[in-house]
Amino acid sequence: MVYDRAVKPPTTYEEQLKKLKDRNLIIPSQVRALEVLEKVNYYRLSAYFLTFKQAGDMFKEGTTFDKIYNLYEFDRKLRNLIMEQLESIEIAFRTHIAYYIAHNFGPLGYMESNNFANEQYHSQFMDELRKELGRRRKNELFVTHYDDFYGSKYPIWLAIEVTTFSQLSNYFAT
């Protein structure tokens, strides 16, 4: 549904700060709050405002800018810790899938539709893989190496590396 509303005009950092003050937010250090707004973006912080708001778009009594910013920082740091761990999990996931397929179906076993529970998923996977290989062929030395030395026959360990995590999850599910 499209609403017929004008786009809000941009506001300066000082105007953003005034809006927060007008909504009952306590700002212990205006200098610090301006530094945060310049670094983080009012709109990004506004998601964290919601927990501290009451009816009429006003902040709950006693809510400080620092409290909201500390919540934002906690969330940012937690997200970074999780992302770091997810990368290790994703790499291990890719490694195990490539190893399993290579040792049970051969280095090119992923190309055989009979190794998939669903031929449609296999066809979809192969189409996505071809697109990704075509896109990466220009920029990725390891793909070019296989093109030059092995006639574009990509073993599962290479195919797994160029597959998106979404495609990989679908591949694993099938």
C-alpha positions as a printed NumPy array, in Angstrom:
array([[  0.   ,   0.   ,   0.   ],
       [  1.393,   3.393,  -0.991],
       [  0.57 ,   6.379,   1.157],
       [  0.339,   9.8  ,  -0.404],
       [  2.58 ,  11.638,   2.004],
       [  5.369,  14.057,   1.355],
       [  8.854,  12.906,   2.232],
       [ 10.122,  14.455,   5.434],
       [ 12.681,  17.208,   4.897],
       [ 16.179,  16.583,   6.235],
       [ 17.066,  17.968,   9.638],
       [ 20.395,  19.14 ,  10.97 ],
       [ 22.036,  17.362,  13.874],
       [ 21.095,  20.289,  16.078],
       [ 17.435,  20.036,  14.97 ],
       [ 17.481,  16.302,  15.677],
       [ 18.822,  16.971,  19.151],
       [ 16.144,  19.593,  19.794],
       [ 13.446,  17.153,  18.68 ],
       [ 14.76 ,  14.622,  21.211],
       [ 14.803,  17.219,  23.979],
       [ 11.279,  18.336,  23.074],
       [ 10.189,  14.723,  23.483],
       [ 11.459,  14.618,  27.07 ],
       [ 14.792,  12.878,  26.452],
       [ 17.464,  13.83 ,  28.982],
       [ 20.72 ,  14.79 ,  27.26 ],
       [ 23.57 ,  15.   ,  29.805],
       [ 26.114,  16.176,  27.219],
       [ 24.942,  17.983,  24.135],
       [ 28.44 ,  17.789,  22.615],
       [ 28.558,  14.011,  23.084],
       [ 25.024,  13.554,  21.718],
       [ 25.903,  15.573,  18.601],
       [ 29.037,  13.44 ,  18.099],
       [ 26.91 ,  10.301,  18.293],
       [ 24.312,  11.627,  15.846],
       [ 27.081,  12.563,  13.407],
       [ 28.575,   9.08 ,  13.695],
       [ 25.551,   6.786,  14.002],
       [ 22.586,   8.434,  12.231],
       [ 19.348,   9.508,  13.876],
       [ 17.283,   6.989,  11.925],
       [ 19.427,   4.038,  13.066],
       [ 19.141,   5.181,  16.689],
       [ 15.397,   5.688,  16.343],
       [ 14.887,   1.91 ,  16.463],
       [ 16.368,   2.006,  19.966],
       [ 14.127,   4.922,  20.952],
       [ 11.029,   2.726,  20.68 ],
       [ 11.721,   0.797,  23.898],
       [ 11.835,   4.059,  25.822],
       [  8.781,   5.784,  24.349],
       [  5.279,   6.165,  25.659],
       [  2.079,   7.512,  24.136],
       [  2.38 ,  10.731,  22.188],
       [  5.898,   9.96 ,  20.951],
       [  7.331,  11.145,  24.262],
       [ 10.173,   9.424,  26.089],
       [  9.45 ,   7.761,  29.419],
       [ 10.38 ,   9.791,  32.475],
       [ 14.106,   9.59 ,  33.273],
       [ 15.217,   8.266,  29.868],
       [ 18.651,   9.554,  28.901],
       [ 20.428,   9.76 ,  25.569],
       [ 23.325,   7.854,  27.124],
       [ 21.026,   4.979,  28.117],
       [ 19.783,   4.67 ,  24.544],
       [ 23.277,   4.943,  23.086],
       [ 24.601,   2.324,  25.531],
       [ 21.866,  -0.055,  24.376],
       [ 22.847,   0.625,  20.763],
       [ 26.523,  -0.04 ,  21.567],
       [ 25.695,  -3.265,  23.414],
       [ 23.676,  -4.458,  20.422],
       [ 26.453,  -3.493,  17.983],
       [ 29.129,  -5.319,  19.97 ],
       [ 26.94 ,  -8.4  ,  20.399],
       [ 26.186,  -8.421,  16.662],
       [ 29.916,  -8.255,  15.875],
       [ 30.673, -11.158,  18.229],
       [ 27.922, -13.244,  16.677],
       [ 29.014, -12.426,  13.123],
       [ 32.565, -13.496,  13.926],
       [ 31.303, -16.852,  15.188],
       [ 28.896, -17.266,  12.27 ],
       [ 31.777, -16.956,   9.827],
       [ 33.58 , -19.868,  11.513],
       [ 30.385, -21.923,  11.501],
       [ 29.752, -21.156,   7.829],
       [ 33.292, -22.172,   6.838],
       [ 33.025, -25.418,   8.798],
       [ 29.626, -26.078,   7.202],
       [ 31.079, -25.561,   3.713],
       [ 34.059, -27.772,   4.536],
       [ 31.939, -30.665,   5.811],
       [ 29.551, -30.566,   2.864],
       [ 32.386, -30.499,   0.324],
       [ 34.196, -33.322,   2.109],
       [ 31.07 , -35.474,   2.355],
       [ 30.097, -35.023,  -1.295],
       [ 33.641, -35.51 ,  -2.589],
       [ 34.159, -38.73 ,  -0.63 ],
       [ 30.693, -40.185,  -1.235],
       [ 29.87 , -39.053,  -4.779],
       [ 33.203, -37.894,  -6.215],
       [ 34.573, -34.395,  -6.855],
       [ 31.893, -33.731,  -9.504],
       [ 29.097, -35.636,  -7.749],
       [ 27.154, -32.452,  -7.138],
       [ 26.578, -32.238, -10.916],
       [ 24.514, -35.449, -10.953],
       [ 20.799, -34.867, -10.397],
       [ 20.367, -38.411,  -9.03 ],
       [ 22.44 , -37.334,  -6.001],
       [ 19.664, -34.87 ,  -5.121],
       [ 16.381, -35.784,  -3.503],
       [ 14.606, -33.386,  -5.858],
       [ 15.617, -32.857,  -9.501],
       [ 14.054, -29.391,  -9.562],
       [ 16.284, -28.291,  -6.652],
       [ 19.277, -29.71 ,  -8.465],
       [ 18.429, -27.828, -11.659],
       [ 17.925, -24.624,  -9.683],
       [ 21.199, -25.136,  -7.812],
       [ 23.131, -25.73 , -11.043],
       [ 21.623, -22.614, -12.676],
       [ 22.579, -20.475,  -9.684],
       [ 26.046, -22.007,  -9.581],
       [ 26.634, -21.304, -13.299],
       [ 25.585, -17.67 , -12.798],
       [ 27.864, -17.282,  -9.797],
       [ 30.81 , -18.896, -11.598],
       [ 30.229, -16.615, -14.592],
       [ 30.185, -13.577, -12.331],
       [ 33.301, -14.635, -10.447],
       [ 35.239, -15.867, -13.482],
       [ 36.378, -12.306, -14.214],
       [ 37.572, -11.465, -10.699],
       [ 38.523, -14.654,  -8.884],
       [ 41.931, -16.124,  -9.684],
       [ 41.031, -19.566,  -8.329],
       [ 38.08 , -19.823, -10.764],
       [ 40.247, -18.703, -13.692],
       [ 42.89 , -21.258, -12.639],
       [ 40.378, -24.093, -12.906],
       [ 39.147, -22.734, -16.248],
       [ 42.689, -22.701, -17.643],
       [ 44.041, -25.952, -16.198],
       [ 41.022, -28.215, -15.824],
       [ 38.679, -27.158, -18.625],
       [ 36.142, -25.54 , -16.352],
       [ 35.408, -28.732, -14.434],
       [ 34.864, -27.395, -10.963],
       [ 35.22 , -29.844,  -8.078],
       [ 32.81 , -29.588,  -5.168],
       [ 35.365, -27.811,  -2.985],
       [ 35.515, -24.94 ,  -5.498],
       [ 31.768, -24.94 ,  -6.185],
       [ 31.055, -24.71 ,  -2.452],
       [ 33.303, -21.647,  -2.149],
       [ 31.422, -19.633,  -4.795],
       [ 27.974, -20.694,  -3.636],
       [ 26.059, -18.191,  -1.525],
       [ 25.136, -19.298,   1.971],
       [ 21.472, -19.331,   0.96 ],
       [ 22.206, -21.637,  -1.986],
       [ 24.386, -23.763,   0.251],
       [ 21.581, -24.129,   2.788],
       [ 19.17 , -25.178,   0.03 ],
       [ 21.756, -27.609,  -1.327],
       [ 22.238, -29.126,   2.104],
       [ 18.468, -29.383,   2.654],
       [ 18.075, -31.37 ,  -0.537]])
